[in-house]
Amino acid sequence: MSNPLDIKQPFSNIQLELLKLYSEKVSDEDLLAIKSLISKYFLERAKDEADKIWKEKNWNSKELLKKHRRTPYRKQQP
């Protein structure tokens, strides 16, 4: 007999892991904690990527704040 996970699935690896987790009874408290952990994980990844870009571009917050970055708009003709 083959393993049900060996069947072609339309789910990603993370979806399969979460489905396995959610097949068990998880308390609401645990569910909130898991959601928080996942959110923190992706937040850290986004921050790491932003830091990497800042280093690659040699950006400096003091210099960026000095620059005027608003889109210039032309005055409308009456």
TAFENPE-V208579 format. One record per pair of residues at least 6 apart in sequence whose C-alpha atoms are under 8 Angstrom apart, sorted by the first residue. I is the first residue (numbers start at 0). J is the second residue. D is the distance in Angstrom with one decimal. If there is no record, write none. Layout:
i->I j->J d->D
i->I j->J d->D
//
This chain:
i->53 j->59 d->7.8
//
